[in-house]
Amino acid sequence: MRCPRCEAALAERERDGVTIDICASCRGIWLDRGELEKLIARASAALDEAPPSSDHRHRPGQRRKRSWFESLGDVFD
C-alpha cells in the first residue's frame, strides 16, 4: 500500500490487536475503518480497570502509566 500523503510504501505494524499502517518517510499513521474505535475502546476499558488513586499527582521516582495515545509512538521503534 502507498502513503496517501507522500506516495512512499507503508509498513504494517500490529498494536493491541490492530494493524496500523506507518509511513517512514512522512511519519504518518494511517488506520483503516473502525481501527481508531477499537483502540479507543481498549484504552477506555484499561482506564475503567485501573484502581482509583487518592493522589493523582506524579511522585518523584515513580513512573506513570502511559496513555494509549502516548504508546502509539512505540510503533516507530
N, CA, C and O atoms as a Tripos MOL2 file, in Angstrom:
@<TRIPOS>MOLECULE
protein
  308   307    77     0     0
PROTEIN
NO_CHARGES

@<TRIPOS>ATOM
      1 N           0.8490   -1.1690    0.0000 N.3       1 MET1
      2 CA          0.0000    0.0000    0.0000 C.3       1 MET1
      3 C           0.9020    1.2420    0.0000 C.2       1 MET1
      4 O           2.0100    1.2020    0.5360 O.2       1 MET1
      5 N           0.4420    2.3160   -0.5860 N.am      2 ARG2
      6 CA          1.1980    3.5490   -0.6950 C.3       2 ARG2
      7 C           0.6110    4.6090    0.2370 C.2       2 ARG2
      8 O          -0.5900    4.6170    0.5060 O.2       2 ARG2
      9 N           1.4750    5.5020    0.7240 N.am      3 CYS3
     10 CA          1.0620    6.5870    1.6110 C.3       3 CYS3
     11 C           0.2070    7.5880    0.8270 C.2       3 CYS3
     12 O           0.6130    8.0260   -0.2490 O.2       3 CYS3
     13 N          -0.9530    7.9510    1.3410 N.am      4 PRO4
     14 CA         -1.7920    8.9360    0.6570 C.3       4 PRO4
     15 C          -1.1510   10.3260    0.5860 C.2       4 PRO4
     16 O          -1.4950   11.1270   -0.2830 O.2       4 PRO4
     17 N          -0.2340   10.6030    1.4870 N.am      5 ARG5
     18 CA          0.3850   11.9290    1.5280 C.3       5 ARG5
     19 C           1.6000   12.0310    0.6160 C.2       5 ARG5
     20 O           1.6850   12.9600   -0.1880 O.2       5 ARG5
     21 N           2.5570   11.0850    0.7240 N.am      6 CYS6
     22 CA          3.8230   11.2300    0.0020 C.3       6 CYS6
     23 C           4.0990   10.1070   -0.9900 C.2       6 CYS6
     24 O           5.1390   10.1150   -1.6490 O.2       6 CYS6
     25 N           3.2030    9.1530   -1.1090 N.am      7 GLU7
     26 CA          3.3040    8.0390   -2.0550 C.3       7 GLU7
     27 C           4.4070    7.0250   -1.7380 C.2       7 GLU7
     28 O           4.7070    6.1740   -2.5750 O.2       7 GLU7
     29 N           5.0180    7.0950   -0.5510 N.am      8 ALA8
     30 CA          6.0090    6.1020   -0.1420 C.3       8 ALA8
     31 C           5.2930    4.8170    0.2900 C.2       8 ALA8
     32 O           4.0960    4.8300    0.5760 O.2       8 ALA8
     33 N           6.0260    3.7340    0.3300 N.am      9 ALA9
     34 CA          5.4570    2.4560    0.7600 C.3       9 ALA9
     35 C           5.1550    2.5000    2.2560 C.2       9 ALA9
     36 O           5.9370    3.0440    3.0370 O.2       9 ALA9
     37 N           4.0310    1.9330    2.6460 N.am     10 LEU10
     38 CA          3.6340    1.8810    4.0500 C.3      10 LEU10
     39 C           4.0600    0.5500    4.6650 C.2      10 LEU10
     40 O           4.0180   -0.4930    4.0140 O.2      10 LEU10
     41 N           4.4650    0.6070    5.9140 N.am     11 ALA11
     42 CA          4.7950   -0.5930    6.6820 C.3      11 ALA11
     43 C           3.6300   -0.8750    7.6190 C.2      11 ALA11
     44 O           3.0250    0.0500    8.1630 O.2      11 ALA11
     45 N           3.3170   -2.1490    7.8070 N.am     12 GLU12
     46 CA          2.2360   -2.5330    8.7150 C.3      12 GLU12
     47 C           2.8220   -2.9450   10.0530 C.2      12 GLU12
     48 O           3.7990   -3.6920   10.1080 O.2      12 GLU12
     49 N           2.2290   -2.4590   11.1250 N.am     13 ARG13
     50 CA          2.6200   -2.8290   12.4930 C.3      13 ARG13
     51 C           1.3710   -3.2330   13.2590 C.2      13 ARG13
     52 O           0.2950   -2.6660   13.0670 O.2      13 ARG13
     53 N           1.5290   -4.2100   14.1190 N.am     14 GLU14
     54 CA          0.4370   -4.6780   14.9730 C.3      14 GLU14
     55 C           0.5340   -3.9630   16.3120 C.2      14 GLU14
     56 O           1.5990   -3.9440   16.9280 O.2      14 GLU14
     57 N          -0.5590   -3.3800   16.7640 N.am     15 ARG15
     58 CA         -0.5900   -2.6780   18.0570 C.3      15 ARG15
     59 C          -1.8970   -3.0050   18.7530 C.2      15 ARG15
     60 O          -2.9630   -2.6050   18.2840 O.2      15 ARG15
     61 N          -1.8350   -3.7180   19.8540 N.am     16 ASP16
     62 CA         -3.0270   -4.0970   20.6270 C.3      16 ASP16
     63 C          -4.0800   -4.7820   19.7620 C.2      16 ASP16
     64 O          -5.2760   -4.5290   19.9060 O.2      16 ASP16
     65 N          -3.6250   -5.6490   18.8640 N.am     17 GLY17
     66 CA         -4.5520   -6.3880   18.0150 C.3      17 GLY17
     67 C          -5.0820   -5.6000   16.8340 C.2      17 GLY17
     68 O          -5.9770   -6.0760   16.1360 O.2      17 GLY17
     69 N          -4.5590   -4.4120   16.5910 N.am     18 VAL18
     70 CA         -4.9930   -3.5690   15.4820 C.3      18 VAL18
     71 C          -3.7990   -3.3490   14.5590 C.2      18 VAL18
     72 O          -2.7050   -3.0280   15.0250 O.2      18 VAL18
     73 N          -4.0020   -3.5200   13.2610 N.am     19 THR19
     74 CA         -2.9400   -3.2900   12.2900 C.3      19 THR19
     75 C          -2.9140   -1.8170   11.9120 C.2      19 THR19
     76 O          -3.9200   -1.2550   11.4780 O.2      19 THR19
     77 N          -1.7610   -1.2050   12.0800 N.am     20 ILE20
     78 CA         -1.5770    0.2150   11.8010 C.3      20 ILE20
     79 C          -0.6170    0.3430   10.6300 C.2      20 ILE20
     80 O           0.4240   -0.3140   10.6150 O.2      20 ILE20
     81 N          -0.9460    1.1750    9.6500 N.am     21 ASP21
     82 CA         -0.0650    1.4400    8.5200 C.3      21 ASP21
     83 C           0.7610    2.6740    8.8340 C.2      21 ASP21
     84 O           0.2160    3.7100    9.2170 O.2      21 ASP21
     85 N           2.0920    2.5670    8.6720 N.am     22 ILE22
     86 CA          3.0020    3.6390    9.0430 C.3      22 ILE22
     87 C           3.8720    4.0050    7.8450 C.2      22 ILE22
     88 O           4.3830    3.1340    7.1420 O.2      22 ILE22
     89 N           4.0300    5.3080    7.6260 N.am     23 CYS23
     90 CA          4.9050    5.8060    6.5770 C.3      23 CYS23
     91 C           6.2120    6.2620    7.2220 C.2      23 CYS23
     92 O           6.2150    7.1630    8.0600 O.2      23 CYS23
     93 N           7.3250    5.6330    6.8240 N.am     24 ALA24
     94 CA          8.6270    6.0010    7.3760 C.3      24 ALA24
     95 C           9.1070    7.3320    6.8060 C.2      24 ALA24
     96 O           9.9440    7.9970    7.4160 O.2      24 ALA24
     97 N           8.5970    7.7240    5.6590 N.am     25 SER25
     98 CA          9.0350    8.9530    5.0050 C.3      25 SER25
     99 C           8.4520   10.1990    5.6830 C.2      25 SER25
    100 O           9.2010   11.0730    6.1200 O.2      25 SER25
    101 N           7.1320   10.2800    5.7720 N.am     26 CYS26
    102 CA          6.4860   11.4630    6.3720 C.3      26 CYS26
    103 C           6.0440   11.2180    7.8090 C.2      26 CYS26
    104 O           5.5060   12.1170    8.4550 O.2      26 CYS26
    105 N           6.2710    9.9820    8.3240 N.am     27 ARG27
    106 CA          5.9130    9.5730    9.6880 C.3      27 ARG27
    107 C           4.4040    9.6320    9.9360 C.2      27 ARG27
    108 O           3.9610    9.8300   11.0670 O.2      27 ARG27
    109 N           3.6380    9.4620    8.8910 N.am     28 GLY28
    110 CA          2.1810    9.4260    9.0210 C.3      28 GLY28
    111 C           1.7120    8.0800    9.5540 C.2      28 GLY28
    112 O           2.3390    7.0490    9.3100 O.2      28 GLY28
    113 N           0.6110    8.1010   10.2770 N.am     29 ILE29
    114 CA         -0.0160    6.8850   10.7920 C.3      29 ILE29
    115 C          -1.3920    6.8030   10.1690 C.2      29 ILE29
    116 O          -2.1810    7.7430   10.2670 O.2      29 ILE29
    117 N          -1.6830    5.6910    9.5320 N.am     30 TRP30
    118 CA         -2.9330    5.5210    8.8160 C.3      30 TRP30
    119 C          -3.6880    4.3340    9.3870 C.2      30 TRP30
    120 O          -3.1210    3.2590    9.5800 O.2      30 TRP30
    121 N          -4.9710    4.5370    9.6560 N.am     31 LEU31
    122 CA         -5.8310    3.4940   10.2100 C.3      31 LEU31
    123 C          -6.9440    3.1840    9.2260 C.2      31 LEU31
    124 O          -7.4530    4.0720    8.5410 O.2      31 LEU31
    125 N          -7.3140    1.9130    9.1650 N.am     32 ASP32
    126 CA         -8.4490    1.5270    8.3430 C.3      32 ASP32
    127 C          -9.7400    1.7840    9.1250 C.2      32 ASP32
    128 O          -9.7110    2.0970   10.3150 O.2      32 ASP32
    129 N         -10.8480    1.6470    8.4430 N.am     33 ARG33
    130 CA        -12.1490    1.9000    9.0560 C.3      33 ARG33
    131 C         -12.3350    1.0590   10.3160 C.2      33 ARG33
    132 O         -12.1320   -0.1540   10.2990 O.2      33 ARG33
    133 N         -12.7190    1.7060   11.3910 N.am     34 GLY34
    134 CA        -13.0240    1.0270   12.6450 C.3      34 GLY34
    135 C         -11.8370    0.7950   13.5660 C.2      34 GLY34
    136 O         -12.0310    0.4480   14.7320 O.2      34 GLY34
    137 N         -10.6040    0.9790   13.0750 N.am     35 GLU35
    138 CA         -9.4430    0.6990   13.9090 C.3      35 GLU35
    139 C          -9.2490    1.7210   15.0240 C.2      35 GLU35
    140 O          -8.8380    1.3530   16.1240 O.2      35 GLU35
    141 N          -9.5330    2.9910   14.7640 N.am     36 LEU36
    142 CA         -9.4340    4.0040   15.8120 C.3      36 LEU36
    143 C         -10.4380    3.7150   16.9200 C.2      36 LEU36
    144 O         -10.1120    3.8500   18.1000 O.2      36 LEU36
    145 N         -11.6440    3.3230   16.5560 N.am     37 GLU37
    146 CA        -12.6550    2.9940   17.5620 C.3      37 GLU37
    147 C         -12.2150    1.8120   18.4200 C.2      37 GLU37
    148 O         -12.4760    1.7940   19.6230 O.2      37 GLU37
    149 N         -11.5490    0.8260   17.8170 N.am     38 LYS38
    150 CA        -11.0350   -0.3230   18.5830 C.3      38 LYS38
    151 C          -9.9860    0.1240   19.5890 C.2      38 LYS38
    152 O         -10.0050   -0.3050   20.7430 O.2      38 LYS38
    153 N          -9.0610    0.9920   19.1510 N.am     39 LEU39
    154 CA         -8.0250    1.4810   20.0550 C.3      39 LEU39
    155 C          -8.6230    2.2950   21.1960 C.2      39 LEU39
    156 O          -8.1910    2.1660   22.3420 O.2      39 LEU39
    157 N          -9.6120    3.1320   20.8940 N.am     40 ILE40
    158 CA        -10.2630    3.9450   21.9260 C.3      40 ILE40
    159 C         -11.0160    3.0560   22.9100 C.2      40 ILE40
    160 O         -10.9770    3.2980   24.1170 O.2      40 ILE40
    161 N         -11.7010    2.0310   22.4070 N.am     41 ALA41
    162 CA        -12.4420    1.1220   23.2840 C.3      41 ALA41
    163 C         -11.4980    0.3810   24.2290 C.2      41 ALA41
    164 O         -11.8110    0.2080   25.4070 O.2      41 ALA41
    165 N         -10.3570   -0.0530   23.7270 N.am     42 ARG42
    166 CA         -9.3790   -0.7480   24.5800 C.3      42 ARG42
    167 C          -8.7970    0.1960   25.6250 C.2      42 ARG42
    168 O          -8.6000   -0.1930   26.7760 O.2      42 ARG42
    169 N          -8.5220    1.4380   25.2240 N.am     43 ALA43
    170 CA         -7.9820    2.4150   26.1710 C.3      43 ALA43
    171 C          -9.0110    2.7420   27.2500 C.2      43 ALA43
    172 O          -8.6580    2.8750   28.4220 O.2      43 ALA43
    173 N         -10.2680    2.8700   26.8680 N.am     44 SER44
    174 CA        -11.3310    3.1540   27.8460 C.3      44 SER44
    175 C         -11.4790    2.0000   28.8230 C.2      44 SER44
    176 O         -11.6650    2.2150   30.0200 O.2      44 SER44
    177 N         -11.3970    0.7720   28.3130 N.am     45 ALA45
    178 CA        -11.5100   -0.3990   29.1840 C.3      45 ALA45
    179 C         -10.3380   -0.4450   30.1620 C.2      45 ALA45
    180 O         -10.5160   -0.8020   31.3270 O.2      45 ALA45
    181 N          -9.1440   -0.0870   29.6950 N.am     46 ALA46
    182 CA         -7.9720   -0.0890   30.5790 C.3      46 ALA46
    183 C          -8.1220    0.9700   31.6710 C.2      46 ALA46
    184 O          -7.7300    0.7360   32.8140 O.2      46 ALA46
    185 N          -8.6790    2.1190   31.3350 N.am     47 LEU47
    186 CA         -8.8860    3.1640   32.3350 C.3      47 LEU47
    187 C          -9.9510    2.7580   33.3500 C.2      47 LEU47
    188 O          -9.8370    3.0790   34.5330 O.2      47 LEU47
    189 N         -10.9820    2.0550   32.8920 N.am     48 ASP48
    190 CA        -12.0330    1.5970   33.8020 C.3      48 ASP48
    191 C         -11.5080    0.5570   34.7810 C.2      48 ASP48
    192 O         -11.9880    0.4780   35.9120 O.2      48 ASP48
    193 N         -10.5230   -0.2450   34.3620 N.am     49 GLU49
    194 CA         -9.9680   -1.2860   35.2190 C.3      49 GLU49
    195 C          -8.9500   -0.7460   36.2160 C.2      49 GLU49
    196 O          -8.6710   -1.3950   37.2240 O.2      49 GLU49
    197 N          -8.3950    0.4230   35.9490 N.am     50 ALA50
    198 CA         -7.3730    0.9950   36.8310 C.3      50 ALA50
    199 C          -7.9950    1.3830   38.1670 C.2      50 ALA50
    200 O          -9.0590    2.0000   38.1950 O.2      50 ALA50
    201 N          -7.3460    1.0300   39.2700 N.am     51 PRO51
    202 CA         -7.8900    1.3980   40.5790 C.3      51 PRO51
    203 C          -7.7880    2.9110   40.7860 C.2      51 PRO51
    204 O          -6.8040    3.5310   40.3840 O.2      51 PRO51
    205 N          -8.8060    3.5000   41.4140 N.am     52 PRO52
    206 CA         -8.7470    4.9400   41.6660 C.3      52 PRO52
    207 C          -7.6450    5.2570   42.6690 C.2      52 PRO52
    208 O          -7.3870    4.4940   43.6000 O.2      52 PRO52
    209 N          -7.0190    6.3710   42.4590 N.am     53 SER53
    210 CA         -5.9220    6.7900   43.3250 C.3      53 SER53
    211 C          -6.3400    8.0520   44.0670 C.2      53 SER53
    212 O          -6.9560    8.9450   43.4870 O.2      53 SER53
    213 N          -6.0040    8.1220   45.3430 N.am     54 SER54
    214 CA         -6.3490    9.3220   46.1130 C.3      54 SER54
    215 C          -5.3840   10.4550   45.8040 C.2      54 SER54
    216 O          -5.7170   11.6260   45.9900 O.2      54 SER54
    217 N          -4.1840   10.1110   45.3290 N.am     55 ASP55
    218 CA         -3.1900   11.1340   44.9820 C.3      55 ASP55
    219 C          -2.9310   11.0540   43.4880 C.2      55 ASP55
    220 O          -2.2670   10.1270   43.0250 O.2      55 ASP55
    221 N          -3.4430   12.0090   42.7300 N.am     56 HIS56
    222 CA         -3.3240   11.9850   41.2780 C.3      56 HIS56
    223 C          -2.0350   12.6190   40.7810 C.2      56 HIS56
    224 O          -1.7550   12.5990   39.5820 O.2      56 HIS56
    225 N          -1.2590   13.1740   41.6800 N.am     57 ARG57
    226 CA         -0.0150   13.8050   41.2650 C.3      57 ARG57
    227 C           1.0620   12.7570   41.0340 C.2      57 ARG57
    228 O           1.0580   11.6880   41.6450 O.2      57 ARG57
    229 N           1.9730   13.0850   40.1490 N.am     58 HIS58
    230 CA          3.1020   12.1980   39.8650 C.3      58 HIS58
    231 C           4.1700   12.4080   40.9290 C.2      58 HIS58
    232 O           4.6470   13.5250   41.1280 O.2      58 HIS58
    233 N           4.5350   11.3490   41.6010 N.am     59 ARG59
    234 CA          5.5470   11.4450   42.6520 C.3      59 ARG59
    235 C           6.9310   11.2650   42.0490 C.2      59 ARG59
    236 O           7.0980   10.4730   41.1210 O.2      59 ARG59
    237 N           7.9270   11.9850   42.5560 N.am     60 PRO60
    238 CA          9.2970   11.8020   42.0600 C.3      60 PRO60
    239 C           9.7550   10.3630   42.2710 C.2      60 PRO60
    240 O           9.5000    9.7650   43.3170 O.2      60 PRO60
    241 N          10.4280    9.8200   41.2730 N.am     61 GLY61
    242 CA         10.9180    8.4550   41.3730 C.3      61 GLY61
    243 C           9.9250    7.4090   40.9030 C.2      61 GLY61
    244 O          10.2900    6.2420   40.7580 O.2      61 GLY61
    245 N           8.6940    7.7910   40.6650 N.am     62 GLN62
    246 CA          7.6880    6.8570   40.1770 C.3      62 GLN62
    247 C           7.4250    7.1210   38.7150 C.2      62 GLN62
    248 O           7.4050    8.2660   38.2640 O.2      62 GLN62
    249 N           7.2250    6.0440   37.9800 N.am     63 ARG63
    250 CA          6.8760    6.1870   36.5750 C.3      63 ARG63
    251 C           5.3680    6.1250   36.4550 C.2      63 ARG63
    252 O           4.7210    5.2640   37.0510 O.2      63 ARG63
    253 N           4.8150    7.0370   35.6850 N.am     64 ARG64
    254 CA          3.3760    6.9940   35.4810 C.3      64 ARG64
    255 C           3.0650    6.1080   34.2840 C.2      64 ARG64
    256 O           3.8880    5.9620   33.3800 O.2      64 ARG64
    257 N           1.8980    5.5280   34.2800 N.am     65 LYS65
    258 CA          1.4840    4.6810   33.1830 C.3      65 LYS65
    259 C           1.1780    5.5600   31.9760 C.2      65 LYS65
    260 O           0.4990    6.5800   32.0870 O.2      65 LYS65
    261 N           1.6950    5.1420   30.8180 N.am     66 ARG66
    262 CA          1.4720    5.9230   29.6120 C.3      66 ARG66
    263 C           0.0720    5.6730   29.0670 C.2      66 ARG66
    264 O          -0.4790    4.5810   29.2120 O.2      66 ARG66
    265 N          -0.4890    6.6880   28.4440 N.am     67 SER67
    266 CA         -1.7980    6.5370   27.8340 C.3      67 SER67
    267 C          -1.6600    5.7930   26.5100 C.2      67 SER67
    268 O          -0.5530    5.6440   25.9940 O.2      67 SER67
    269 N          -2.7760    5.3260   25.9610 N.am     68 TRP68
    270 CA         -2.7490    4.6040   24.6950 C.3      68 TRP68
    271 C          -2.2390    5.5090   23.5800 C.2      68 TRP68
    272 O          -1.5980    5.0370   22.6420 O.2      68 TRP68
    273 N          -2.5200    6.8060   23.6760 N.am     69 PHE69
    274 CA         -2.0770    7.7330   22.6460 C.3      69 PHE69
    275 C          -0.5560    7.8890   22.6830 C.2      69 PHE69
    276 O           0.0930    7.9390   21.6380 O.2      69 PHE69
    277 N           0.0080    7.9650   23.8900 N.am     70 GLU70
    278 CA          1.4580    8.0550   24.0210 C.3      70 GLU70
    279 C           2.1460    6.7940   23.5440 C.2      70 GLU70
    280 O           3.2640    6.8600   23.0320 O.2      70 GLU70
    281 N           1.5030    5.6420   23.6990 N.am     71 SER71
    282 CA          2.1120    4.3860   23.3080 C.3      71 SER71
    283 C           2.0820    4.1910   21.7970 C.2      71 SER71
    284 O           2.7740    3.3090   21.2900 O.2      71 SER71
    285 N           1.3060    4.9800   21.0630 N.am     72 LEU72
    286 CA          1.2960    4.8590   19.6090 C.3      72 LEU72
    287 C           2.6740    5.1640   19.0240 C.2      72 LEU72
    288 O           3.0300    4.6410   17.9680 O.2      72 LEU72
    289 N           3.4430    6.0020   19.7000 N.am     73 GLY73
    290 CA          4.7960    6.3100   19.2280 C.3      73 GLY73
    291 C           5.7080    5.0980   19.2080 C.2      73 GLY73
    292 O           6.7150    5.0930   18.4990 O.2      73 GLY73
    293 N           5.3710    4.0630   19.9800 N.am     74 ASP74
    294 CA          6.1900    2.8500   20.0180 C.3      74 ASP74
    295 C           6.1990    2.1130   18.6880 C.2      74 ASP74
    296 O           7.1130    1.3280   18.4350 O.2      74 ASP74
    297 N           5.2220    2.3400   17.8410 N.am     75 VAL75
    298 CA          5.1780    1.6320   16.5710 C.3      75 VAL75
    299 C           6.3340    2.0390   15.6730 C.2      75 VAL75
    300 O           6.6480    1.3250   14.7200 O.2      75 VAL75
    301 N           6.9810    3.1780   15.9550 N.am     76 PHE76
    302 CA          8.1150    3.6080   15.1550 C.3      76 PHE76
    303 C           9.4230    3.0150   15.6500 C.2      76 PHE76
    304 O          10.4350    3.1170   14.9560 O.2      76 PHE76
    305 N           9.4370    2.4070   16.8080 N.am     77 ASP77
    306 CA         10.6730    1.8330   17.3600 C.3      77 ASP77
    307 C          10.9350    0.4600   16.7870 C.2      77 ASP77
    308 O          11.9300   -0.1750   17.1360 O.2      77 ASP77
@<TRIPOS>BOND
     1     1     2 1
     2     2     3 1
     3     3     4 2
     4     3     5 am
     5     5     6 1
     6     6     7 1
     7     7     8 2
     8     7     9 am
     9     9    10 1
    10    10    11 1
    11    11    12 2
    12    11    13 am
    13    13    14 1
    14    14    15 1
    15    15    16 2
    16    15    17 am
    17    17    18 1
    18    18    19 1
    19    19    20 2
    20    19    21 am
    21    21    22 1
    22    22    23 1
    23    23    24 2
    24    23    25 am
    25    25    26 1
    26    26    27 1
    27    27    28 2
    28    27    29 am
    29    29    30 1
    30    30    31 1
    31    31    32 2
    32    31    33 am
    33    33    34 1
    34    34    35 1
    35    35    36 2
    36    35    37 am
    37    37    38 1
    38    38    39 1
    39    39    40 2
    40    39    41 am
    41    41    42 1
    42    42    43 1
    43    43    44 2
    44    43    45 am
    45    45    46 1
    46    46    47 1
    47    47    48 2
    48    47    49 am
    49    49    50 1
    50    50    51 1
    51    51    52 2
    52    51    53 am
    53    53    54 1
    54    54    55 1
    55    55    56 2
    56    55    57 am
    57    57    58 1
    58    58    59 1
    59    59    60 2
    60    59    61 am
    61    61    62 1
    62    62    63 1
    63    63    64 2
    64    63    65 am
    65    65    66 1
    66    66    67 1
    67    67    68 2
    68    67    69 am
    69    69    70 1
    70    70    71 1
    71    71    72 2
    72    71    73 am
    73    73    74 1
    74    74    75 1
    75    75    76 2
    76    75    77 am
    77    77    78 1
    78    78    79 1
    79    79    80 2
    80    79    81 am
    81    81    82 1
    82    82    83 1
    83    83    84 2
    84    83    85 am
    85    85    86 1
    86    86    87 1
    87    87    88 2
    88    87    89 am
    89    89    90 1
    90    90    91 1
    91    91    92 2
    92    91    93 am
    93    93    94 1
    94    94    95 1
    95    95    96 2
    96    95    97 am
    97    97    98 1
    98    98    99 1
    99    99   100 2
   100    99   101 am
   101   101   102 1
   102   102   103 1
   103   103   104 2
   104   103   105 am
   105   105   106 1
   106   106   107 1
   107   107   108 2
   108   107   109 am
   109   109   110 1
   110   110   111 1
   111   111   112 2
   112   111   113 am
   113   113   114 1
   114   114   115 1
   115   115   116 2
   116   115   117 am
   117   117   118 1
   118   118   119 1
   119   119   120 2
   120   119   121 am
   121   121   122 1
   122   122   123 1
   123   123   124 2
   124   123   125 am
   125   125   126 1
   126   126   127 1
   127   127   128 2
   128   127   129 am
   129   129   130 1
   130   130   131 1
   131   131   132 2
   132   131   133 am
   133   133   134 1
   134   134   135 1
   135   135   136 2
   136   135   137 am
   137   137   138 1
   138   138   139 1
   139   139   140 2
   140   139   141 am
   141   141   142 1
   142   142   143 1
   143   143   144 2
   144   143   145 am
   145   145   146 1
   146   146   147 1
   147   147   148 2
   148   147   149 am
   149   149   150 1
   150   150   151 1
   151   151   152 2
   152   151   153 am
   153   153   154 1
   154   154   155 1
   155   155   156 2
   156   155   157 am
   157   157   158 1
   158   158   159 1
   159   159   160 2
   160   159   161 am
   161   161   162 1
   162   162   163 1
   163   163   164 2
   164   163   165 am
   165   165   166 1
   166   166   167 1
   167   167   168 2
   168   167   169 am
   169   169   170 1
   170   170   171 1
   171   171   172 2
   172   171   173 am
   173   173   174 1
   174   174   175 1
   175   175   176 2
   176   175   177 am
   177   177   178 1
   178   178   179 1
   179   179   180 2
   180   179   181 am
   181   181   182 1
   182   182   183 1
   183   183   184 2
   184   183   185 am
   185   185   186 1
   186   186   187 1
   187   187   188 2
   188   187   189 am
   189   189   190 1
   190   190   191 1
   191   191   192 2
   192   191   193 am
   193   193   194 1
   194   194   195 1
   195   195   196 2
   196   195   197 am
   197   197   198 1
   198   198   199 1
   199   199   200 2
   200   199   201 am
   201   201   202 1
   202   202   203 1
   203   203   204 2
   204   203   205 am
   205   205   206 1
   206   206   207 1
   207   207   208 2
   208   207   209 am
   209   209   210 1
   210   210   211 1
   211   211   212 2
   212   211   213 am
   213   213   214 1
   214   214   215 1
   215   215   216 2
   216   215   217 am
   217   217   218 1
   218   218   219 1
   219   219   220 2
   220   219   221 am
   221   221   222 1
   222   222   223 1
   223   223   224 2
   224   223   225 am
   225   225   226 1
   226   226   227 1
   227   227   228 2
   228   227   229 am
   229   229   230 1
   230   230   231 1
   231   231   232 2
   232   231   233 am
   233   233   234 1
   234   234   235 1
   235   235   236 2
   236   235   237 am
   237   237   238 1
   238   238   239 1
   239   239   240 2
   240   239   241 am
   241   241   242 1
   242   242   243 1
   243   243   244 2
   244   243   245 am
   245   245   246 1
   246   246   247 1
   247   247   248 2
   248   247   249 am
   249   249   250 1
   250   250   251 1
   251   251   252 2
   252   251   253 am
   253   253   254 1
   254   254   255 1
   255   255   256 2
   256   255   257 am
   257   257   258 1
   258   258   259 1
   259   259   260 2
   260   259   261 am
   261   261   262 1
   262   262   263 1
   263   263   264 2
   264   263   265 am
   265   265   266 1
   266   266   267 1
   267   267   268 2
   268   267   269 am
   269   269   270 1
   270   270   271 1
   271   271   272 2
   272   271   273 am
   273   273   274 1
   274   274   275 1
   275   275   276 2
   276   275   277 am
   277   277   278 1
   278   278   279 1
   279   279   280 2
   280   279   281 am
   281   281   282 1
   282   282   283 1
   283   283   284 2
   284   283   285 am
   285   285   286 1
   286   286   287 1
   287   287   288 2
   288   287   289 am
   289   289   290 1
   290   290   291 1
   291   291   292 2
   292   291   293 am
   293   293   294 1
   294   294   295 1
   295   295   296 2
   296   295   297 am
   297   297   298 1
   298   298   299 1
   299   299   300 2
   300   299   301 am
   301   301   302 1
   302   302   303 1
   303   303   304 2
   304   303   305 am
   305   305   306 1
   306   306   307 1
   307   307   308 2
@<TRIPOS>SUBSTRUCTURE
     1 MET1         2 RESIDUE 1 A MET
     2 ARG2         6 RESIDUE 1 A ARG
     3 CYS3        10 RESIDUE 1 A CYS
     4 PRO4        14 RESIDUE 1 A PRO
     5 ARG5        18 RESIDUE 1 A ARG
     6 CYS6        22 RESIDUE 1 A CYS
     7 GLU7        26 RESIDUE 1 A GLU
     8 ALA8        30 RESIDUE 1 A ALA
     9 ALA9        34 RESIDUE 1 A ALA
    10 LEU10       38 RESIDUE 1 A LEU
    11 ALA11       42 RESIDUE 1 A ALA
    12 GLU12       46 RESIDUE 1 A GLU
    13 ARG13       50 RESIDUE 1 A ARG
    14 GLU14       54 RESIDUE 1 A GLU
    15 ARG15       58 RESIDUE 1 A ARG
    16 ASP16       62 RESIDUE 1 A ASP
    17 GLY17       66 RESIDUE 1 A GLY
    18 VAL18       70 RESIDUE 1 A VAL
    19 THR19       74 RESIDUE 1 A THR
    20 ILE20       78 RESIDUE 1 A ILE
    21 ASP21       82 RESIDUE 1 A ASP
    22 ILE22       86 RESIDUE 1 A ILE
    23 CYS23       90 RESIDUE 1 A CYS
    24 ALA24       94 RESIDUE 1 A ALA
    25 SER25       98 RESIDUE 1 A SER
    26 CYS26      102 RESIDUE 1 A CYS
    27 ARG27      106 RESIDUE 1 A ARG
    28 GLY28      110 RESIDUE 1 A GLY
    29 ILE29      114 RESIDUE 1 A ILE
    30 TRP30      118 RESIDUE 1 A TRP
    31 LEU31      122 RESIDUE 1 A LEU
    32 ASP32      126 RESIDUE 1 A ASP
    33 ARG33      130 RESIDUE 1 A ARG
    34 GLY34      134 RESIDUE 1 A GLY
    35 GLU35      138 RESIDUE 1 A GLU
    36 LEU36      142 RESIDUE 1 A LEU
    37 GLU37      146 RESIDUE 1 A GLU
    38 LYS38      150 RESIDUE 1 A LYS
    39 LEU39      154 RESIDUE 1 A LEU
    40 ILE40      158 RESIDUE 1 A ILE
    41 ALA41      162 RESIDUE 1 A ALA
    42 ARG42      166 RESIDUE 1 A ARG
    43 ALA43      170 RESIDUE 1 A ALA
    44 SER44      174 RESIDUE 1 A SER
    45 ALA45      178 RESIDUE 1 A ALA
    46 ALA46      182 RESIDUE 1 A ALA
    47 LEU47      186 RESIDUE 1 A LEU
    48 ASP48      190 RESIDUE 1 A ASP
    49 GLU49      194 RESIDUE 1 A GLU
    50 ALA50      198 RESIDUE 1 A ALA
    51 PRO51      202 RESIDUE 1 A PRO
    52 PRO52      206 RESIDUE 1 A PRO
    53 SER53      210 RESIDUE 1 A SER
    54 SER54      214 RESIDUE 1 A SER
    55 ASP55      218 RESIDUE 1 A ASP
    56 HIS56      222 RESIDUE 1 A HIS
    57 ARG57      226 RESIDUE 1 A ARG
    58 HIS58      230 RESIDUE 1 A HIS
    59 ARG59      234 RESIDUE 1 A ARG
    60 PRO60      238 RESIDUE 1 A PRO
    61 GLY61      242 RESIDUE 1 A GLY
    62 GLN62      246 RESIDUE 1 A GLN
    63 ARG63      250 RESIDUE 1 A ARG
    64 ARG64      254 RESIDUE 1 A ARG
    65 LYS65      258 RESIDUE 1 A LYS
    66 ARG66      262 RESIDUE 1 A ARG
    67 SER67      266 RESIDUE 1 A SER
    68 TRP68      270 RESIDUE 1 A TRP
    69 PHE69      274 RESIDUE 1 A PHE
    70 GLU70      278 RESIDUE 1 A GLU
    71 SER71      282 RESIDUE 1 A SER
    72 LEU72      286 RESIDUE 1 A LEU
    73 GLY73      290 RESIDUE 1 A GLY
    74 ASP74      294 RESIDUE 1 A ASP
    75 VAL75      298 RESIDUE 1 A VAL
    76 PHE76      302 RESIDUE 1 A PHE
    77 ASP77      306 RESIDUE 1 A ASP
